[in-house]
Amino acid sequence: MARRIAAGAAYGGGGAGLIGAAVVGLVLAEVRLARRHVGNGGAGRVPVADGVYGHAYDTPGEPPLRLTMLGDSTAAGQGVHRAGQTPGALLASGLAAVAERPVELRTVAVPGARSDDLDRQVALVLSAPCPVPDICVIMVGANDVTHRMHPTRSVRHLSTAVRRLRTAGAEVVVGTCPDLGTIEPVQQPLRWLARRASRQLAAAQTIGVVEQGGRTVSLGDLLGPEFEANPRELFGPDNYHPSAEGYATAAMAVLPTVCAALGLWPEEERPDVSRREGFLPVARAAAEAASEAGTEVTAAMPTGPRGPWALLKRRRRRRVPEAEPASRPL
């Protein structure tokens, strides 16, 4: 049901119809061809960013906040050379500055991972001897699209991961599927179709995550207009993964929601109508978020005349401080 609702919303409602299976196959074949040129997959060194950030805020007797990154190469930080340039390090430094408290980062995300690998990653997180993380950030979906994983299966694995983490006591923020239409080797008209396929999955992800008590941030086309206008700056040398500047841009979009999930960001009592915020049926909120990068969706009223409802927020980005070198946890 989530897939049908999200697909219909992402493609403009009931009148537009869905892309035919043959066209989708052509799109995904073109994406796989592009991947050969950009080097996507498990190859390439990923900097080790795990450790404690924000030592300036050390307070005796107060443990650091615990942040865990799950998902694929984007969550791991593939494409950059320094640990401080990875999204985990940037989020840990930003969270430490807002909370005025050290943050311990752990990364279980791996390049090439699809949503079905989240079962293994969550098991690693929950079986560790250390306490359950305060906040988990998941970035996943691109490999699901390029490897033609069925959206229903993809969303089921993600929803299960969010439910397990929430049941254990962790807050969860999910950066939904990025827009593969921004990758330069993918040409028109397949670029447009790839964008539609990505948004379909992102909308379905939003529905599944919100229903399990998590929050989503629509990375859309990795903050689309900026990446399309400056591909040489925001994409790395492989033309697929973000550059250091690209990761910083994405981290700026995710940080406010991470802070809000932990009660560190001032929550407005009423949605800002001038920013087109408000309470919407979850399917409609998911569709709007999928088409606009940086949009947050979180559960609101348990139900309504049109089913579950959600709060749609367009948070202002906050500058993410440059990550300091992390000390390794003992």
N, C-alpha and C positions, 0 to 999 in steps of 0.2 A: 504494500500500500504506500509506504514511504517513497518507493521508487516511482510509482505511477504519479503520485501527487507532485513530487519534485520535478519529474520529467515534464509533466504538463505545464507546470508553472514556469520552468526555465525556458520552455519553447514558446511561451506567449499565451498559454491557456488552452482551452479546449479546441479552438478553431484551427490552430497551426499544424497540429499533428506532430508525429515523431519522425526523426530521420530514419530512412529505411535501413535494414540490416546490411544491405550491400554497400551503401554509402558509408555507414559506420565502419565496416571492414576496410574500405578504401582509406578512410581517415586514419585508422589505427596502423595500417600498413605504411602510410606515409610517415606517421610519427616514429614507427620503428626504424624506418629508413633514415630519418633525421637523427635518431639516437646513434646510429653508426658514425655519423659525422661529428656529433658533439661529445661522444665518449661517456654517455650516461651508463650507470650500472655500478657494480661493486668495486671497480678499479679506482686507484687513486688514494693517496694518503689523506686521512682525516686527522686534523690536530686533536690531541688529547687535552680537553679543557676542564676536566673534572677537578674539583678542589673547592676551596673556600674563598669567597670574594667579599670585599668590604671590611677588611680588618680594622679600618679606622673607627668602626662602630662597635668594636669588641666591648662587651659588658660582662664582668665576672658573674658567673652563675646563670647567664642567659644563653641557651644554645642557639646556634644559627638556624635560620629558616632553611628548609630543605626543598630544593627544586630539582625535578627529574625531567629529562627530555626523552621522549619516545617517538618512534616513527622511522622515517627514511633518511636519505642523504641530506635533505634540507634541514631536518632536525639535528643531524649529526654535525653539519657544517662543512660538507665536502665542497671543495672549490677554493678554499682559502688556505693560507700557509701558516697563520699564527693562531694559537688557541684563543687569544682575546678577540679575534674577528668572528668567531662562531656565534650563532644565535643564542646558544646556551650561556656562553660567557657574557654576551651583551645583556641578556635578560637578567642574569644573576647580578651583574653590576648595577643595572638600573633598579632592580628590586631592592638591593641593599641600600641604595641612595634614598629611595622613597621610604622604606621601613626604618632607616637608620639602624640597621641590624645586619650582621654578617649573613651571607647566604652560601650554603653548601650545594654545589652542583654535582649531579650525577647524570651521565648520559648512557642510555641503553639503546638508543636509535642506531641503526646500521644502514649504510648505503645499499640501495637495491631492494629494501624491504617493502612489502605490500601489507595490506591490512591484516592478512592472515598471520603475519609474523607478530602482531600485537599480543596474541595469546602468550607466546613465549616471552616477550618483553615484559608484560605485566607480571608473569610468574617470577621473573628475575627480581623485579621491584619488590614484590610482596614477600618473597622468600628470603630477602636479605636480612642479616642480623640487625641492621640499623633500623630506626623507627620509620614508619610509613611517611612518605614525603608530605609536606604541607601543600604543595602544588605540583601538578604534573602538566606538562605542555606536550601535546601530540601534534605532529605535522606529518600527514600521510595522504596518499591518494593518487599522486602522479603515476606511480608504477602500476597501480590498479588499472588506470586507463590504458597505458601503453601495452600492458600485458593482457588486456581484455578480460579482466576479472569481472564477473557479473556484478552489477551494482548492488543487488540484493545481498549477495554474499559479502561484498566489501563492507556495506553498512552494518551488517549483522556482526562482523568481527569487531568493528569500531565500537558499536553500541555495547557489546559485551565487555570490551576493555574499559570503557568509561564506567559501566555499572560496577565492575569489580573494584576499580580504584575508588569510586565514590563510597561503596559499601565499606571499604577499609578505612575511610576517613579522609582521603585526599581530595582537594579541590582539583578540577580538571578543566583545562582550556585547550580547545582544538583549533588549530589553524587549518581550515578546510582546503580541499584540493586546489592547487594553483592552476592557472589558466595556461594550458599547453599551447594556446594560440599565440603567445608572445615569443615563442622560440623561433629565431630567425630562419633556420633551415626548413621550417614548415611553411610552405607557400600557399597563397590563395588559390582556389577557394577553400582548400583543406584547412588553412589556418582558422578560418571562420568556423568551420565545422568542429575542429578540435576544441575551440573555445566553448562551443555549445555542449560538447560531451563533458568537458571539465566542469562546467557550471551545473550540469545535471547532477553529477556526482556530489558536488559541493552542497547543493540544496538538499539532497537526500541525507548527506552526512549531518547537516544541521538539524534536521528533524530527529534523527536517531540520537544525537548527542544531547539535545535539549530534553528529550523525553527521559533520559537517564540522569538528569540533574547536572549536566556539564554546561559549559559556555563555549560558544564558537566565535571565532574571528574570521571573517571572509578575507582571505588573502587574494581572492579573485585571481587576477592575472599578475599576482605578486605586486600589487599596487599599480596595476595596469598602465595608466598614462605615463607614469614616471619611468617605468621599465621600457615601454615602447619608445618614448622620446629619447631615452639615454641608454640604449642597449650596450654600448661600448663601456659605459661606466658601471651599470648595475648588474650586468651579467659577467661571469668569470671567463677565463680563456677558452673553456669548452663550449661557450654559448648556450649552456643549459643550466648550470648551477649559478646562483647569485655570486657576485663579487663581494668583497668586504663592504663596499657601500650598499650593495643590494641587501645583504643580511642586516645591516644597520637600519635600513629603511623598513624592512619587514619587522624587526624587533620593536621599532617605534610604534608600529600598529598593534602589536600584541601586548606590550607592556601595560597599558592602562587596564586592559581586561584582567591580566594576571594580578595586578594590584587590587582591582575591585573585588576579585574572587576571594582575596585574603582580608578584605575589609580595610584596605589601606588607601582606597581612592574614594573621594567624596561622592556618594551616590545621590543623584538628584531625586527629590520626592516625586516630581512630575517629569514626564518626557518633554524634551525641548521640541515643540511643534515646528519652530523655525528651522530646525535641522532634520525635519521629517522623521522624528522619533515617535514611538508610540507602541501601544499594545495591539498585537495582530494575531490572527490565527497562525499557528506555528508553520503551516505549509506556506502561507503568504510571506511570513517573515523570512523563511528559508530561501524563497525565490528572490526576494529583494536583496538579501545579504549576498547571495551567490553572484549577483550582477553588480555589486558595488564593494570594492575592496575596503578592508578596515572596519567593516560593520560587525557589531557584536550582537549575538542573539542569546538570550538566557530565558529559562523557564519563568513563567509568571503565574497566572491563575491556573488551577488544576484543569479546568475545563470551561467550556462556554457553549453557546448555541451552535458553533461551527467546529467544535472539537477543542483540543488543547490550545492554549494561547501562550504567547511569548512576548518578551519585551525586546524591541529593536532599538539599539543604541548606536549612535555614530560618535564615538569618542574622539576627542581631540588628541592628536599625537603628542607625546612628550619626548623631549630629546633624551636619547640613551647615552649615558656617559661612556667614554672609552673604557673598555674592560682592563682592569689592572691584572698583572700576572697573578694567577691563583696559587695559594699554597696547597699542597696535597694534604688531604685529610689523613690523620694518623690511623 
